[in-house]
Structure formats: C-alpha cells, structure tokens
C-alpha cells in the first residue's frame, strides 16, 4: 500500500491528500495519456472522465485544480477555466495497474459543458441527508447570514452551542417518558441538529465520529 501525506489547506475538516512518489505509468499508452476519473469527494458521485499526461498531473498537484489534456485541441486545459466551475482537488488515488487515476474533488458548479451536474446526467446530490445538513451548517459558519439561527449560534461561541446540546438532550429524555411520538421525533431532530453545529464548531466531521463508532464494533 502506498503511503500518503496530508497537506492542510483550510482546516482539519478540509484536507487534501496526494499519494507521495506516485508512479503513474504514462508510458503504457502511445499517446502518453492515462484516464482520470473524477468523483465528488462529498457525495461520491462520478462527475466526469478526462485524460492526463505527466504535465497535466503535475499542474494538478501544484494548483490543486483538476487539469487535463484535451485530445481534440492537443493542449492542457484547467476544468472551469471558461465557466468558472473549477474542480478543487481533495485526494488523488492510483489504481492497481498504475494506469488509471481517481481524483476526488469538490466542484464549484455544473461539471458538464451541457450544464448538468455530471457528464452522466445525474444529479450531484448526497443520498445521506445528515451529510447534506452538515454541509449547510458548515456553510453558515464560513459565510454567516444575518437572519440565520445557525449563524447566530456560531456567533455566540462554543459555550452557548454546548449548552444548547445539553438542553436538547434533556428535552429528548423528558419526551421519551411520554407517549407522544411526534414530539419525541421533533426533540430528536433538534438534538441532532445542535450536535452537528457543535461538530462544526469543533472542526469535527460526522464521518470522523462514525469512524470512531466503527472501531468499537466487536
């Protein structure tokens, strides 16, 4: 297994992983190109397929933007250089034959030139609503909105956020003793929401907590 190095670019929750000393077999094909599959790092949807030569790969590593080689124009091109819909690279993996690259990236807009989310005409949406909610909460932290309850919570700081988690936990316990299922579900939803806000404040992702749970599996 190839070792990887972690390069911090924004925060603990926004890391970029590149394989160290990645030996890609660009010489396997006569044109020096290898397929580069692009997958959304968050939703796991396959976004597009492009081709890279050595120069495109090196530029991708340097700029952290996906760069490909255009077979029709016979030159390098950065995805999004015209539309502004760049692919911010988070991780690069190499297949077992060293002749196909998997790029995990976050798109800043529609990926396909036709205007669709992906080149396979799929909606680039996560099937996990909690992950979707987590992303919206993180957005409110990075870009506060005046009338947003979430933004106001972040502005009050860690003590207030932690207090709200405690209050919601108590309210859920109280509802658990009654037989009102709808009220119980509402309180559970409130607790989950405030817990995600606390995660964002602590720069811990839901997947990190789930990974901790997995390690406890007997």
Phi, psi and omega in degrees: 000132181284140178285152177235156175243148181257129179245111181285126180240335178228297182204181179298333183269000183226079184252154178241123182249128175232140177292134181277135181055041180295123183257091181272136182273076179290341183275356184295325181249149187299328182274358178074015182254145173235148178294142177232106179275132180250127181237140177291124184296337183264309186271344182072008177287141174283124187266317185191172173234129176229186178230143180234141164256185184299319182295320179295319180295315181296322178291325176298316179298321184287314186270342185066015172246141182292123179240133182236172173252122180278118180287331180283322182262350179056049177201166177287147174213138177271125179300120180102359183296336177261314185276337186088358180270076183285162174250107180277113188283130179251329183202145176233129179237153181242138182283175188295336179265001178061027181231011176218134183252140172248120180252121174261121188219168174244118180282147178262011179175195179302138183271319184282147179294345178278351179101359179275161183301319181229165177283358179250016175059037175254151172285131180272076182234145176283146177271359181252105184298326180297321178294322178296315179296319178301318180295319179294321179296316178297325178295322179292333177286316182284325181230081184301145175241141189303317185262014182271124177299321181297315179298322179294324177297314180299323181295331181280344173094177188298322183297315180292320180296314179297321178300317180297321178299316179298316180298316181292325178296317179296317180296325177293319179298318180297315180294331180295337181277347179259183182247018179269096185296322182294317178296321179298316180295323178296317180292324178295320178296319178299318181295316180298317180299309183293331176293321177294324176296318178296319176303313182298320180295325181271000182057043174242133180266155179304320181296331178293319179291319178297324178295323176297319178296319181299323182292340180274353185297129181268000000 
